Amino acid sequence: MSSLPERADVVVVGGGVVGTSAAFHLAEAGLAVTLLERNELASGSTSRAAGGIRAQFSDPLNIELGRRSLEAFASFAERPGAEIDLRQVGYLFLLDREEDVRAFERGVELQNANGVPSRFVSLEEAHALSPLAGLEGVLAATYSPLDGHASPEAVVQGYAAGARRHGATIAPGCAVTAITVSGGEIRAVHTEQGSVATGVLVCAAGAWSAELGSMVGLELPVQPVLRQIGFTAPAPDLPEDLPMTIDFTTGLYFHREGPGLLFGMADRSQQPGFDAPTDPSWLDRVTEVAERRLPTLLELGIAGGWKGYYEVTPDHNALIGETPGVARFLYLTGFSGHGFLQAPAAGEIVRDLVLGREPFVDVAPLCVERFARQAPRPEHNVV
């Protein structure tokens, strides 16, 4: 017998950080919520994210999304109430191109105007903050102490538990098989375990969002691209407050993870697709960059790694809003690996859209239609 309710005010599809955030915020607002996840909670991209959180962006909208989410992460122990291993150790960007220095000068000015305490630091201070970083050729560096990292799995479980306390039904191992649409409106969501009547569907399926959209005749511009992350062996005397350190030109990043380091670097040549093979020389390219930016990598030794899907849209930006053509079909998809860092703010936004409230930011720039006119921003290509 199915444990699904016959009806829900809102059905959320996707049990990653974005979906559980949406479920929590909607249930907290008093709505009857059912969350459906085909596998286990946090089993998709979320469990393979680097866990970075920041507000260092170059446009006011993403700055505000990041800043709002940082505030939520900082108070997560009280609301929804969970320990997430939050480490606000900062983000340190290393810049070795003049054009990037100029762009970051504009970005820091804008961030400061919007309440983010980012600043340029001297190379001496950059070394003191991140003594493992190689600074050969670095022209400048920026740092914000509010940024940092947290445990993605812990955030998901915290939001899910909070949603349950507010009466939400969380159904892992429950894949969506079909969606009934009549007269341009959502009527029901069908699963392997039964059907749930609803008038509102929130798509938070990450790399699988396009598949869900196709069930209602919509084309969501989301493609899965495989990313890889590695771990070093335990390292002696690692600084406790080592910041997330990023070589902006290559995208190589690292931060402390337990007794060792987590590191990663996007393969810009990786083709989209669930079955697209990865380049076996990825680690060779990481090693080549690390000779300049993380010279102790080979000394520490690589203990292992994993591969994970991150949803990627054409401009590496977020999708938030209602899809034209099907009433009350809301998409809530993070860009690249950034769905994690903006998930708290995204949950607030989808709650307000469902309730007919004005969100705390204008989300029109994050609509699907903008893809025909907007170019990517470079900081969206890094973690």
C-alpha positions in Angstrom: 0.0 0.0 0.0 1.4 3.4 -1.0 2.4 5.8 1.8 1.9 8.8 -0.5 -1.0 11.1 0.3 -3.8 11.3 -2.2 -3.4 15.0 -2.6 -0.8 17.7 -1.8 -0.7 21.5 -2.2 2.7 21.2 -3.7 4.8 18.3 -5.1 8.5 18.8 -5.2 10.5 16.4 -7.4 14.1 16.0 -6.4 15.7 15.2 -3.0 18.9 17.2 -3.3 19.7 20.4 -1.5 17.5 22.5 -3.7 14.5 20.3 -3.5 14.7 19.8 0.3 15.1 23.5 0.8 12.0 24.1 -1.2 10.1 21.5 0.7 11.2 22.9 4.1 10.2 26.5 3.2 6.9 25.5 1.7 6.0 23.2 4.6 7.1 25.8 7.2 4.6 28.2 5.5 1.8 25.8 6.2 1.4 24.0 2.8 0.9 20.3 2.4 4.1 19.2 0.7 5.2 15.9 -0.8 8.8 15.5 -1.9 9.6 12.7 -4.4 13.1 11.4 -4.9 13.9 8.5 -7.3 16.9 7.3 -5.2 18.0 8.3 -1.7 18.1 11.9 -0.5 21.3 13.7 -1.6 22.2 10.8 -3.9 22.6 13.0 -7.0 24.8 16.0 -7.6 24.4 17.3 -4.0 26.4 14.5 -2.4 29.2 15.2 -4.9 29.4 18.9 -4.5 32.5 20.6 -3.0 30.3 22.3 -0.4 31.5 25.8 -1.2 29.3 28.8 -0.2 30.0 32.4 -1.2 28.6 35.8 -2.2 31.6 36.9 -4.3 29.8 37.4 -7.6 29.8 40.2 -10.2 26.1 41.1 -10.3 23.7 42.3 -7.6 21.2 39.4 -8.0 23.7 36.6 -7.5 25.4 38.6 -4.7 22.1 38.9 -2.9 21.3 35.2 -3.4 24.6 34.3 -2.0 24.4 36.7 0.9 20.9 35.6 1.9 22.0 31.9 1.7 25.1 32.6 3.9 22.9 34.1 6.5 20.7 31.0 6.4 23.6 28.7 6.7 25.0 30.6 9.7 21.7 30.2 11.5 21.0 26.6 10.3 21.5 25.1 13.8 18.4 27.1 14.9 16.4 26.9 11.7 15.6 24.3 10.6 17.9 22.9 13.3 20.9 20.8 12.4 24.7 20.7 12.5 26.1 21.2 9.0 29.8 21.5 9.7 29.8 25.1 8.6 33.3 26.5 8.3 33.3 30.2 7.4 37.0 30.2 6.5 36.6 32.5 3.5 37.1 32.2 -0.3 40.5 33.2 -1.7 40.5 34.0 -5.4 44.0 34.0 -7.1 44.2 36.2 -10.2 47.0 36.0 -12.8 45.5 38.0 -15.7 45.1 41.8 -15.8 41.6 41.6 -17.3 40.5 39.5 -14.3 42.0 41.9 -11.8 40.0 44.8 -13.4 36.8 42.7 -13.4 37.3 41.7 -9.7 37.9 45.4 -8.8 34.5 46.2 -10.1 33.1 43.1 -8.4 34.5 43.9 -5.0 33.1 47.4 -5.2 29.7 46.1 -6.0 29.9 43.4 -3.3 30.8 46.0 -0.7 27.9 48.1 -1.8 25.6 45.1 -1.2 26.9 44.3 2.3 29.6 41.7 1.4 32.9 42.4 3.2 35.2 41.1 0.3 38.5 42.9 -0.3 41.8 42.7 -2.1 44.6 41.2 -0.1 48.3 41.5 -0.6 50.2 38.4 -1.8 51.8 38.3 1.6 48.4 38.0 3.3 47.2 35.5 0.6 50.2 33.3 1.6 49.4 33.7 5.3 45.7 32.8 4.6 46.5 29.8 2.3 50.1 28.7 2.9 49.7 25.7 0.6 48.8 27.8 -2.4 51.5 28.5 -5.0 51.6 32.2 -5.9 53.8 32.1 -9.0 52.5 34.7 -11.5 49.7 35.8 -9.3 48.9 39.5 -9.7 46.2 40.0 -7.1 43.9 38.1 -4.7 40.5 38.7 -3.2 39.1 37.4 0.0 35.8 37.4 1.9 35.7 36.1 5.4 31.9 35.2 5.3 32.4 32.6 2.6 33.5 29.0 3.3 32.0 25.5 3.1 29.6 23.1 4.7 28.5 19.5 4.4 26.0 19.2 1.6 24.6 15.9 2.9 24.0 17.4 6.4 22.2 20.3 4.9 19.9 18.0 2.9 19.1 15.9 6.0 18.5 19.0 8.1 16.1 20.5 5.6 14.3 17.1 5.1 13.9 16.7 8.9 12.6 20.2 9.2 10.1 19.6 6.4 8.9 16.5 8.1 8.4 18.3 11.4 6.1 20.7 9.5 4.1 17.8 8.1 5.7 17.2 4.8 5.9 13.7 3.2 9.4 12.8 2.1 9.4 9.8 -0.3 12.8 8.5 -1.3 13.0 5.6 -3.8 9.9 7.0 -5.6 10.5 7.9 -9.2 8.0 10.0 -11.2 6.6 8.1 -14.2 4.2 10.6 -15.6 2.5 13.9 -15.0 -1.1 14.7 -15.9 -1.7 18.2 -17.4 -5.2 19.3 -18.4 -6.1 22.7 -19.8 -2.5 23.9 -19.3 -2.6 23.1 -15.6 -0.9 20.4 -13.5 -3.4 17.9 -12.2 -1.5 15.0 -10.8 2.0 13.4 -10.5 2.2 9.7 -11.0 4.9 7.5 -9.5 5.9 3.9 -9.1 4.2 3.9 -5.7 1.0 5.7 -6.6 -0.3 9.1 -7.7 -0.6 12.5 -5.9 -3.2 15.0 -7.0 -1.8 18.5 -7.0 -2.0 21.8 -8.8 1.6 22.9 -8.2 4.8 21.0 -9.2 8.3 22.2 -8.3 11.0 20.7 -10.5 14.2 20.4 -8.5 15.5 17.3 -10.3 19.0 18.8 -11.1 20.6 17.1 -14.1 17.4 15.2 -14.7 15.2 18.3 -15.0 14.9 18.2 -18.7 13.5 14.7 -18.5 10.8 15.9 -16.0 10.0 18.9 -18.2 9.5 16.7 -21.2 6.7 14.9 -19.3 4.6 18.1 -19.5 5.8 19.1 -23.0 8.4 21.6 -21.9 12.0 22.0 -23.0 14.3 23.0 -20.1 17.8 23.9 -21.3 19.6 21.7 -18.7 22.4 19.3 -19.7 24.3 17.0 -17.4 28.1 17.3 -17.4 30.3 15.0 -15.5 32.7 16.6 -13.0 35.4 15.0 -10.9 36.7 15.7 -7.4 39.7 14.2 -5.6 41.0 13.8 -2.1 44.5 13.8 -0.7 45.8 11.5 2.0 45.8 12.9 5.5 48.2 15.9 5.7 50.1 16.9 8.9 49.7 20.4 10.3 47.0 21.6 7.9 45.7 25.0 9.0 42.3 24.8 10.7 41.1 27.9 8.9 42.4 27.2 5.4 40.1 29.1 3.0 38.5 27.7 -0.1 41.3 28.6 -2.5 40.6 29.0 -6.2 43.0 29.6 -9.2 40.5 31.7 -11.2 42.2 31.1 -14.6 42.1 27.3 -14.5 39.3 26.8 -11.9 41.5 24.6 -9.7 40.2 24.7 -6.2 40.9 23.1 -2.8 39.9 23.3 0.8 40.4 21.3 3.9 38.3 18.1 4.2 38.9 16.3 7.5 42.6 15.5 7.8 43.3 16.1 4.1 42.3 18.2 1.2 39.4 18.1 -1.3 40.4 19.4 -4.7 38.8 19.7 -8.1 39.0 21.4 -11.5 36.3 21.4 -14.2 37.2 19.7 -17.5 36.2 22.4 -19.9 36.3 19.9 -22.8 33.9 17.4 -21.1 30.9 16.8 -23.4 27.4 16.8 -21.9 25.5 13.6 -21.4 25.0 10.9 -18.9 27.0 8.4 -20.9 29.8 10.8 -22.1 33.1 9.3 -21.2 35.6 11.3 -19.1 39.1 12.1 -20.2 41.5 9.8 -18.4 44.1 12.5 -18.6 42.1 14.8 -16.3 44.3 14.1 -13.3 47.4 14.8 -15.4 46.0 18.3 -16.2 45.2 18.9 -12.6 48.7 17.9 -11.6 50.1 20.3 -14.2 48.2 23.2 -12.8 48.9 22.1 -9.2 52.6 22.4 -9.8 52.1 26.1 -9.7 49.0 26.5 -7.5 49.1 23.5 -5.1 52.7 22.3 -5.2 52.2 20.0 -2.2 49.5 17.9 -4.0 51.8 15.1 -5.1 53.7 15.2 -1.8 50.4 14.6 0.0 49.4 11.8 -2.3 46.0 11.3 -3.8 43.8 9.0 -1.8 40.8 8.8 -4.1 38.1 10.7 -5.9 34.6 10.5 -7.3 32.6 11.6 -10.2 29.3 13.4 -10.0 26.8 15.0 -12.3 26.2 18.7 -12.0 23.4 20.4 -13.9 24.7 22.9 -16.4 22.6 25.4 -18.3 23.8 27.3 -21.4 25.1 30.3 -19.5 26.0 28.4 -16.3 23.4 30.4 -14.4 20.4 29.4 -12.3 16.8 28.7 -13.4 14.2 30.0 -11.1 10.6 30.8 -11.9 7.4 29.6 -13.5 7.6 28.0 -17.0 5.4 29.6 -19.6 2.9 27.1 -21.1 2.1 25.1 -18.0 0.6 26.9 -15.0 2.2 26.2 -11.6 5.1 24.2 -13.0 8.0 25.9 -11.2 11.6 25.1 -12.0 14.3 25.5 -9.4 17.6 24.4 -10.8 21.1 25.5 -9.7 23.9 26.4 -12.1 26.9 24.1 -12.3 27.9 23.3 -8.7 26.3 26.4 -7.3 22.9 25.0 -6.5 24.2 24.1 -3.1 25.4 27.6 -2.2 22.2 29.3 -3.2 19.7 26.6 -2.1 18.5 28.4 1.0 17.6 31.6 -0.9 16.1 29.5 -3.7 13.8 27.8 -1.3 12.6 31.1 0.0 11.9 32.3 -3.5 9.9 29.2 -4.6 7.8 29.5 -1.4 6.9 33.1 -2.2 6.2 32.3 -5.9 3.8 29.5 -4.8 2.1 31.7 -2.3 1.8 34.6 -4.7 4.2 36.8 -2.6 6.8 39.1 -4.0 10.2 37.4 -3.5 13.0 39.3 -1.8 14.7 39.7 -5.2 13.4 40.1 -8.7 13.9 36.6 -10.3 13.0 37.7 -13.8 16.7 37.6 -14.9 16.7 33.9 -14.0 13.9 32.9 -16.3 14.3 30.4 -19.1 13.7 32.9 -21.8 16.8 34.9 -21.1 19.1 32.3 -22.6 18.7 33.7 -26.1 20.1 37.1 -25.0 22.5 36.6 -22.1 26.2 35.7 -22.1 27.8 33.7 -19.3 29.7 35.4 -16.5 33.2 34.1 -15.9 32.8 33.5 -12.1 30.0 31.0 -12.8 32.6 28.6 -14.3 34.3 28.1 -10.9 33.0 26.4 -7.8 
